[in-house]
Amino acid sequence: MAAFATADLGYIVEVERFTATLDGKEGSGALRVTTIFRVEDGGWRVAHRHADPITTPQAIESILQK
């Protein structure tokens, strides 16, 4: 979805899709992922990774407290 890099730092923002089988039941999902890289010992290394499940949009009224 997006990527950026300098000489020493970079990041990617993407959607990771997966399928899995657990106890004989198959499922799938998607994660919104941000991965940050930095140069270390002459190569790119993952410095940080954060993932959230993608949820469906909700109406604002459904989350406001009265």
MMTF fields as JSON, N, C-alpha, C and O atoms, coordinates in Angstrom:
{
  "mmtfVersion": "1.0.0",
  "mmtfProducer": "UNKNOWN",
  "numBonds": 263,
  "numAtoms": 264,
  "numGroups": 66,
  "numChains": 1,
  "numModels": 1,
  "chainsPerModel": [1],
  "groupsPerChain": [66],
  "chainIdList": ["A"],
  "bondAtomList": [4, 2, 8, 6, 12, 10, 16, 14, 20, 18, 24, 22, 28, 26, 32, 30, 36, 34, 40, 38, 44, 42, 48, 46, 52, 50, 56, 54, 60, 58, 64, 62, 68, 66, 72, 70, 76, 74, 80, 78, 84, 82, 88, 86, 92, 90, 96, 94, 100, 98, 104, 102, 108, 106, 112, 110, 116, 114, 120, 118, 124, 122, 128, 126, 132, 130, 136, 134, 140, 138, 144, 142, 148, 146, 152, 150, 156, 154, 160, 158, 164, 162, 168, 166, 172, 170, 176, 174, 180, 178, 184, 182, 188, 186, 192, 190, 196, 194, 200, 198, 204, 202, 208, 206, 212, 210, 216, 214, 220, 218, 224, 222, 228, 226, 232, 230, 236, 234, 240, 238, 244, 242, 248, 246, 252, 250, 256, 254, 260, 258],
  "bondOrderList": [1, 1, 1, 1, 1, 1, 1, 1, 1, 1, 1, 1, 1, 1, 1, 1, 1, 1, 1, 1, 1, 1, 1, 1, 1, 1, 1, 1, 1, 1, 1, 1, 1, 1, 1, 1, 1, 1, 1, 1, 1, 1, 1, 1, 1, 1, 1, 1, 1, 1, 1, 1, 1, 1, 1, 1, 1, 1, 1, 1, 1, 1, 1, 1, 1],
  "groupList": [{"groupName": "MET", "atomNameList": ["N", "CA", "C", "O"], "elementList": ["N", "C", "C", "O"], "formalChargeList": [0, 0, 0, 0], "bondAtomList": [1, 0, 2, 1, 3, 2], "bondOrderList": [1, 1, 2], "singleLetterCode": "M", "chemCompType": "L-PEPTIDE LINKING"}, {"groupName": "ALA", "atomNameList": ["N", "CA", "C", "O"], "elementList": ["N", "C", "C", "O"], "formalChargeList": [0, 0, 0, 0], "bondAtomList": [1, 0, 2, 1, 3, 2], "bondOrderList": [1, 1, 2], "singleLetterCode": "A", "chemCompType": "L-PEPTIDE LINKING"}, {"groupName": "PHE", "atomNameList": ["N", "CA", "C", "O"], "elementList": ["N", "C", "C", "O"], "formalChargeList": [0, 0, 0, 0], "bondAtomList": [1, 0, 2, 1, 3, 2], "bondOrderList": [1, 1, 2], "singleLetterCode": "F", "chemCompType": "L-PEPTIDE LINKING"}, {"groupName": "THR", "atomNameList": ["N", "CA", "C", "O"], "elementList": ["N", "C", "C", "O"], "formalChargeList": [0, 0, 0, 0], "bondAtomList": [1, 0, 2, 1, 3, 2], "bondOrderList": [1, 1, 2], "singleLetterCode": "T", "chemCompType": "L-PEPTIDE LINKING"}, {"groupName": "ASP", "atomNameList": ["N", "CA", "C", "O"], "elementList": ["N", "C", "C", "O"], "formalChargeList": [0, 0, 0, 0], "bondAtomList": [1, 0, 2, 1, 3, 2], "bondOrderList": [1, 1, 2], "singleLetterCode": "D", "chemCompType": "L-PEPTIDE LINKING"}, {"groupName": "LEU", "atomNameList": ["N", "CA", "C", "O"], "elementList": ["N", "C", "C", "O"], "formalChargeList": [0, 0, 0, 0], "bondAtomList": [1, 0, 2, 1, 3, 2], "bondOrderList": [1, 1, 2], "singleLetterCode": "L", "chemCompType": "L-PEPTIDE LINKING"}, {"groupName": "GLY", "atomNameList": ["N", "CA", "C", "O"], "elementList": ["N", "C", "C", "O"], "formalChargeList": [0, 0, 0, 0], "bondAtomList": [1, 0, 2, 1, 3, 2], "bondOrderList": [1, 1, 2], "singleLetterCode": "G", "chemCompType": "PEPTIDE LINKING"}, {"groupName": "TYR", "atomNameList": ["N", "CA", "C", "O"], "elementList": ["N", "C", "C", "O"], "formalChargeList": [0, 0, 0, 0], "bondAtomList": [1, 0, 2, 1, 3, 2], "bondOrderList": [1, 1, 2], "singleLetterCode": "Y", "chemCompType": "L-PEPTIDE LINKING"}, {"groupName": "ILE", "atomNameList": ["N", "CA", "C", "O"], "elementList": ["N", "C", "C", "O"], "formalChargeList": [0, 0, 0, 0], "bondAtomList": [1, 0, 2, 1, 3, 2], "bondOrderList": [1, 1, 2], "singleLetterCode": "I", "chemCompType": "L-PEPTIDE LINKING"}, {"groupName": "VAL", "atomNameList": ["N", "CA", "C", "O"], "elementList": ["N", "C", "C", "O"], "formalChargeList": [0, 0, 0, 0], "bondAtomList": [1, 0, 2, 1, 3, 2], "bondOrderList": [1, 1, 2], "singleLetterCode": "V", "chemCompType": "L-PEPTIDE LINKING"}, {"groupName": "GLU", "atomNameList": ["N", "CA", "C", "O"], "elementList": ["N", "C", "C", "O"], "formalChargeList": [0, 0, 0, 0], "bondAtomList": [1, 0, 2, 1, 3, 2], "bondOrderList": [1, 1, 2], "singleLetterCode": "E", "chemCompType": "L-PEPTIDE LINKING"}, {"groupName": "ARG", "atomNameList": ["N", "CA", "C", "O"], "elementList": ["N", "C", "C", "O"], "formalChargeList": [0, 0, 0, 0], "bondAtomList": [1, 0, 2, 1, 3, 2], "bondOrderList": [1, 1, 2], "singleLetterCode": "R", "chemCompType": "L-PEPTIDE LINKING"}, {"groupName": "LYS", "atomNameList": ["N", "CA", "C", "O"], "elementList": ["N", "C", "C", "O"], "formalChargeList": [0, 0, 0, 0], "bondAtomList": [1, 0, 2, 1, 3, 2], "bondOrderList": [1, 1, 2], "singleLetterCode": "K", "chemCompType": "L-PEPTIDE LINKING"}, {"groupName": "SER", "atomNameList": ["N", "CA", "C", "O"], "elementList": ["N", "C", "C", "O"], "formalChargeList": [0, 0, 0, 0], "bondAtomList": [1, 0, 2, 1, 3, 2], "bondOrderList": [1, 1, 2], "singleLetterCode": "S", "chemCompType": "L-PEPTIDE LINKING"}, {"groupName": "TRP", "atomNameList": ["N", "CA", "C", "O"], "elementList": ["N", "C", "C", "O"], "formalChargeList": [0, 0, 0, 0], "bondAtomList": [1, 0, 2, 1, 3, 2], "bondOrderList": [1, 1, 2], "singleLetterCode": "W", "chemCompType": "L-PEPTIDE LINKING"}, {"groupName": "HIS", "atomNameList": ["N", "CA", "C", "O"], "elementList": ["N", "C", "C", "O"], "formalChargeList": [0, 0, 0, 0], "bondAtomList": [1, 0, 2, 1, 3, 2], "bondOrderList": [1, 1, 2], "singleLetterCode": "H", "chemCompType": "L-PEPTIDE LINKING"}, {"groupName": "PRO", "atomNameList": ["N", "CA", "C", "O"], "elementList": ["N", "C", "C", "O"], "formalChargeList": [0, 0, 0, 0], "bondAtomList": [1, 0, 2, 1, 3, 2], "bondOrderList": [1, 1, 2], "singleLetterCode": "P", "chemCompType": "L-PEPTIDE LINKING"}, {"groupName": "GLN", "atomNameList": ["N", "CA", "C", "O"], "elementList": ["N", "C", "C", "O"], "formalChargeList": [0, 0, 0, 0], "bondAtomList": [1, 0, 2, 1, 3, 2], "bondOrderList": [1, 1, 2], "singleLetterCode": "Q", "chemCompType": "L-PEPTIDE LINKING"}],
  "groupTypeList": [0, 1, 1, 2, 1, 3, 1, 4, 5, 6, 7, 8, 9, 10, 9, 10, 11, 2, 3, 1, 3, 5, 4, 6, 12, 10, 6, 13, 6, 1, 5, 11, 9, 3, 3, 8, 2, 11, 9, 10, 4, 6, 6, 14, 11, 9, 1, 15, 11, 15, 1, 4, 16, 8, 3, 3, 16, 17, 1, 8, 10, 13, 8, 5, 17, 12],
  "groupIdList": [1, 2, 3, 4, 5, 6, 7, 8, 9, 10, 11, 12, 13, 14, 15, 16, 17, 18, 19, 20, 21, 22, 23, 24, 25, 26, 27, 28, 29, 30, 31, 32, 33, 34, 35, 36, 37, 38, 39, 40, 41, 42, 43, 44, 45, 46, 47, 48, 49, 50, 51, 52, 53, 54, 55, 56, 57, 58, 59, 60, 61, 62, 63, 64, 65, 66],
  "secStructList": [7, 3, 3, 3, 3, 7, 1, 1, 3, 3, 3, 3, 3, 3, 3, 3, 3, 3, 3, 3, 3, 3, 6, 6, 3, 3, 3, 3, 3, 3, 3, 3, 3, 3, 3, 3, 3, 3, 3, 3, 6, 6, 3, 3, 3, 3, 3, 3, 3, 3, 3, 3, 3, 7, 7, 7, 7, 7, 7, 4, 4, 4, 6, 7, 7, 7],
  "xCoordList": [0.81, 0.0, 0.864, 0.569, 1.95, 2.835, 4.214, 4.35, 5.23, 6.604, 7.425, 7.141, 8.459, 9.354, 10.681, 10.722, 11.771, 13.089, 14.063, 14.01, 14.959, 16.118, 17.329, 17.174, 18.508, 19.709, 19.77, 20.386, 19.141, 19.26, 17.949, 17.961, 16.816, 15.532, 14.483, 14.518, 13.55, 12.476, 11.261, 11.337, 10.133, 8.925, 8.045, 8.128, 7.201, 6.159, 4.851, 4.832, 3.77, 2.422, 1.678, 1.622, 1.11, 0.49, -0.653, -0.875, -1.371, -2.402, -1.892, -1.603, -1.782, -1.377, -2.632, -3.405, -2.828, -3.968, -3.456, -2.358, -4.261, -3.81, -4.979, -6.137, -4.637, -5.567, -4.87, -3.645, -5.662, -5.091, -6.095, -7.301, -5.584, -6.432, -6.067, -4.902, -7.071, -6.871, -7.924, -9.12, -7.494, -8.412, -9.342, -10.521, -8.819, -9.605, -10.537, -11.233, -10.564, -11.431, -10.584, -9.591, -11.002, -10.256, -10.833, -12.049, -9.957, -10.382, -9.427, -8.38, -9.794, -8.937, -9.12, -10.047, -8.239, -8.331, -7.362, -6.664, -7.336, -6.433, -5.955, -6.702, -4.709, -4.117, -3.599, -3.033, -3.793, -3.195, -1.841, -1.791, -0.751, 0.592, 1.497, 1.519, 2.242, 3.301, 4.611, 4.713, 5.602, 6.911, 7.959, 8.004, 8.798, 9.864, 11.204, 11.455, 12.058, 13.372, 14.466, 14.266, 15.635, 16.813, 18.021, 18.028, 19.026, 20.247, 21.096, 21.362, 21.519, 22.337, 23.339, 22.948, 24.6, 25.655, 25.584, 25.782, 25.302, 25.312, 24.064, 24.028, 23.043, 21.812, 20.573, 20.642, 19.447, 18.184, 17.666, 17.636, 17.258, 16.715, 15.386, 15.195, 14.472, 13.193, 13.448, 13.954, 13.096, 13.255, 11.953, 11.973, 10.812, 9.516, 8.453, 8.509, 7.486, 6.354, 5.104, 5.085, 4.064, 2.796, 1.678, 1.644, 0.755, -0.359, -1.655, -1.703, -2.71, -4.057, -4.989, -4.818, -5.974, -6.963, -7.785, -8.057, -8.163, -9.021, -10.452, -10.933, -11.112, -12.502, -13.394, -12.936, -14.647, -15.58, -15.922, -15.941, -16.19, -16.542, -17.821, -18.732, -17.875, -19.053, -19.567, -18.805, -20.869, -21.454, -20.981, -20.846, -20.726, -20.233, -21.185, -20.749, -22.48, -23.471, -23.299, -23.664, -22.756, -22.626, -21.501, -21.455, -20.592, -19.479, -19.546, -18.775, -20.463, -20.58, -21.304, -22.307, -20.773, -21.437, -22.429, -22.171, -23.567, -24.591, -24.553, -25.341],
  "yCoordList": [-1.179, 0.0, 1.259, 2.218, 1.256, 2.413, 1.966, 1.013, 2.673, 2.386, 3.661, 4.54, 3.746, 4.907, 4.462, 3.619, 5.024, 4.677, 5.828, 6.588, 5.941, 6.817, 5.891, 4.681, 6.429, 5.589, 4.667, 3.604, 5.057, 4.287, 3.778, 2.964, 4.247, 3.921, 3.765, 4.473, 2.837, 2.655, 2.058, 1.539, 2.135, 1.5, 1.02, 1.514, 0.048, -0.396, -0.473, -0.841, -0.125, -0.243, -1.147, -0.869, -2.222, -3.204, -3.93, -3.784, -4.71, -5.597, -7.022, -7.445, -7.762, -9.167, -10.018, -9.899, -10.871, -11.79, -13.188, -13.559, -13.968, -15.297, -16.266, -15.873, -17.553, -18.644, -19.587, -19.712, -20.24, -21.156, -22.249, -22.079, -23.354, -24.446, -24.719, -24.951, -24.69, -24.922, -25.897, -25.639, -27.009, -28.064, -28.494, -28.759, -28.567, -29.019, -27.98, -28.267, -26.783, -25.721, -24.706, -24.193, -24.427, -23.477, -22.077, -21.903, -21.089, -19.693, -18.8, -19.243, -17.546, -16.584, -15.216, -15.002, -14.312, -12.971, -12.044, -12.424, -10.817, -9.813, -8.912, -8.613, -8.486, -7.581, -6.341, -6.435, -5.191, -3.934, -3.855, -3.822, -3.824, -3.971, -2.804, -2.375, -2.298, -1.324, -1.956, -2.405, -1.99, -2.538, -1.456, -0.845, -1.23, -0.232, -0.965, -1.862, -0.577, -1.196, -0.17, 1.033, -0.676, 0.185, -0.62, -1.851, 0.11, -0.554, -0.886, -0.033, -2.154, -2.639, -3.641, -4.573, -3.47, -4.377, -4.583, -5.694, -3.515, -3.572, -4.137, -4.276, -4.467, -5.009, -4.436, -3.88, -4.578, -4.099, -5.08, -6.287, -4.565, -5.375, -4.775, -3.561, -5.622, -5.138, -4.516, -5.18, -3.241, -2.539, -2.567, -2.563, -2.594, -2.58, -3.071, -2.783, -3.815, -4.276, -4.159, -4.573, -3.593, -3.461, -3.915, -3.544, -4.731, -5.234, -5.124, -5.381, -4.734, -4.665, -5.444, -5.427, -6.127, -6.765, -5.688, -4.626, -5.978, -5.05, -5.305, -6.438, -4.26, -4.382, -3.62, -2.746, -3.954, -3.256, -1.899, -1.749, -0.92, 0.409, 0.364, -0.416, 1.21, 1.321, 2.744, 3.694, 2.874, 4.216, 4.876, 4.204, 6.179, 6.895, 6.764, 6.719, 6.703, 6.596, 5.295, 5.245, 4.266, 2.978, 2.974, 2.08, 3.956, 3.963, 5.12, 5.159, 6.064, 7.198, 6.774, 6.061, 7.227, 6.944, 8.065, 9.239, 7.671, 8.668, 8.984, 9.8],
  "zCoordList": [0.0, 0.0, 0.0, -0.714, 0.815, 0.856, 1.321, 2.087, 0.844, 1.255, 1.153, 0.338, 2.004, 1.995, 2.569, 3.464, 2.059, 2.601, 2.448, 1.482, 3.43, 3.343, 3.318, 3.157, 3.472, 3.472, 4.685, 4.615, 5.8, 7.043, 7.629, 8.552, 7.103, 7.714, 6.623, 5.617, 6.82, 5.848, 6.512, 7.626, 5.819, 6.339, 5.199, 4.074, 5.514, 4.599, 5.379, 6.554, 4.712, 5.26, 4.295, 3.098, 4.807, 3.919, 4.604, 5.806, 3.82, 4.345, 4.161, 3.042, 5.266, 5.213, 5.307, 6.258, 4.321, 4.325, 4.631, 4.217, 5.363, 5.753, 5.813, 5.954, 5.701, 5.958, 6.926, 6.921, 7.748, 8.742, 9.066, 8.888, 9.537, 10.009, 11.455, 11.779, 12.322, 13.743, 14.219, 14.085, 14.77, 15.213, 14.096, 14.334, 12.868, 11.727, 11.127, 10.154, 11.687, 11.163, 10.412, 10.928, 9.177, 8.36, 8.53, 8.622, 8.572, 8.69, 7.938, 7.466, 7.83, 7.147, 7.792, 8.573, 7.458, 8.016, 7.323, 6.383, 7.811, 7.257, 8.386, 9.317, 8.29, 9.268, 8.555, 7.466, 9.165, 8.695, 9.403, 10.632, 8.644, 9.222, 8.833, 7.68, 9.816, 9.584, 10.054, 11.195, 9.181, 9.533, 9.291, 8.223, 10.299, 10.214, 10.172, 10.976, 9.23, 9.054, 9.313, 9.143, 9.731, 9.83, 9.349, 9.376, 8.915, 8.449, 9.665, 10.512, 9.734, 10.846, 10.287, 9.585, 10.581, 10.106, 8.588, 8.097, 7.859, 6.407, 5.751, 4.529, 6.527, 5.946, 6.613, 7.709, 5.941, 6.499, 7.538, 7.297, 8.691, 9.789, 10.226, 10.155, 10.675, 11.202, 12.568, 13.473, 12.717, 13.988, 14.79, 16.02, 14.073, 14.751, 13.775, 12.58, 14.299, 13.485, 14.336, 15.495, 13.75, 14.464, 13.533, 12.359, 14.074, 13.266, 14.051, 15.254, 13.333, 13.886, 12.977, 11.757, 13.552, 12.677, 11.972, 12.533, 10.763, 10.028, 10.47, 10.44, 10.872, 11.307, 10.348, 9.611, 10.367, 9.49, 10.084, 11.306, 9.252, 9.761, 10.596, 10.316, 11.621, 12.485, 12.427, 12.244, 12.587, 12.667, 13.95, 14.973, 13.916, 15.082, 16.266, 17.416, 15.985, 17.062, 17.869, 19.044, 17.254, 17.94, 18.977, 19.822, 18.93, 19.888, 20.881, 21.84, 20.655, 21.575, 22.851, 22.809, 23.982, 25.25, 25.558, 25.291, 26.124, 26.475, 27.935, 28.411]
}
